[in-house]
Amino acid sequence: MMANGLSRRRFLQAVGSAATIASSGASLQLVPYAQAAQAPKSLTVLAYNENPFGMFPSARAAVIAAAANGNRYPKETADGLRDDIARALGVETELIVIGAGSIEPLKIAVELHCANGRPPVTAEPTFEAVVTYAALDAIAPIKVPLTADHRADLARLLEATKGAGLLYLCNPNNPTGNIIDRDAMTDLLDEVPADVHVLIDEAYREWVDDPNYESCVRYVKEGRNVTVLRTFSKVYGLAGLRIGYAVTSKENAARMLPRRLQNSLNTVGLAAARASLADQATAKKLRQRNQRIRRDFVAWLDKKGLKTIPSETNFVMIEVGKPVPPIIEALKARGFLVGRLFPSMPTHLRVSLGTEEQMARFQPVLAEVLGL
């Protein structure tokens, strides 16, 4: 959890563009991550792309054991996790920057690479945090609409990088759930100007099944001007414990580390992350379970005549053919909290995948609300 109480998923949605905010002198209004907390406990939450299965049993045991040391600062445990991550990725420890969720290194990357008013370039829609943090410094982002088939428009993104400070790519993308494959990513990175830093958010990479997907950690190893973000919030089920990290060059890591919030990490979160990372057998089972749930849900939607954007994640974007706000409210009234409106995709509804039982209860309710 960030110091202001926000999670990685719930940020402000800027009213107008960052440039409008900056020119008017208005302050940014943060929207707290409180929708679920304020909702009735009977709500089934299919809104925030969380792991619905909970922490791994090994992580739960680690949390209980670590709580006994809650009176101590967690430097030793943090160093241990950093070593574990480096070993798992096959990189030097100095390339790893741990943060309170992947949102902390993301914020630092924006501060470092969008200095002097050099804007970030993003797809639209995508995860909005980069836009949010650029706006805090009165920097107007460059947003590039998706293609007609809802994919990142790589040619236009590349063109927009001229004079930019940062290119942000969420891969797989949130909220669409699709990927940039390895060949397309390589072609893009070969052409990005050398002075533009590329920030690649791999929050959902563990859910991916497509063999054409490849992590961009390889480009960090090659010495490219790239930072990769990872999190323990998704497949590992630690969204509430706020542990994430960046993989970047030694030089960039050395610039990032002093900008971290001092003592932002916590003992139980670090212990849970170490246990989860070591428990790849459970991670594999959950990936397979998520794949089955996603396949069955998409098949049901298809039978109902509803189109979806092919997803490689634990959420699905559904074309419902009508504005989604009334649908969101109708589902909430019937006990299900789903994803919010994405203004550039006004007739698409994002549904995070729940357990088998939750999805079985959700399907007839969705059909009722949509009149299917």
Secondary structure, 3 states (H helix, E strand, C coil): CCCCCCCCCCCCCCCCCHHHHHHHCCCCCCCCCCHHHHCCCCCEEECCCCCCCCCCHHHHHHHHHHHHHCCCCCHHHHHHHHHHHHHHHCCCHHHEEEECCCHHHHHHHHHHHCHHHCCEEEEECCCCHHHHHHHHCCCCCEEEECCCCCCCCHHHHHHHCCCCCEEEEECCCCCCCCCCCHHHHHHHHHHCCCCCEEEEECCCHHHCCCCCCCCCHHHHHCCCCEEEEEECCCCCCCHHHCCEEEECCHHHHHHHHHHCCCCCCCHHHHHHHHHHHHCHHHHHHHHHHHHHHHHHHHHHHHHCCCEECCCCCCEEEEECCCCCHHHHHHHHHCCEEECCCCCCCCCEEEEECCCHHHHHHHHHHHHHHHCC
